[in-house]
Amino acid sequence: MRFLAALVALTSLVGCAQYDETRRANLEAAAQEQVAAHDANCQASGLKPGSAEYDDCRKRLANEQANKGTRGYQRMLNVMENDRGGRPFGQ
C-alpha cells in the first residue's frame, strides 16, 4: 500500500514538472514571436534597426502590449466585483 501511495505521489510530481517545462517553453516561444512581430512591424514602417526611430517604435509597441495585459487584468477584477454584487468577500 505504501509503495502504491509513493508511486502515485512520484507520478504526480513528474507530471507537474513536465507541465512547468511545457509552460515555460510556450511562454518563451510567445515572447520570441512577440519580439519578431514588433520587429517586423517597425521595419515595415521603413525604420532601420539601430536607429532612434526604430528603438522608439519598439518601445511604443512593447508599452502598448504591456497596457493590454493591464487592461485585461482590470477587466477581470471588474467582472469579479460585479459577480458578487458589490458585497465584501465572505458575505
CORBELGI-V554035 format. One record per run of one state. SS is the DSSP state (2 for helix, 1 for strand, 0 for the rest). FROM is the first residue (numbers start at 0). TO is the last residue. If there is no record, write none. Layout:
<<SS;FROM;TO> <SS;FROM;TO>>
This chain:
<<0;0;0> <2;1;43> <0;44;50> <2;51;82> <0;83;90>>
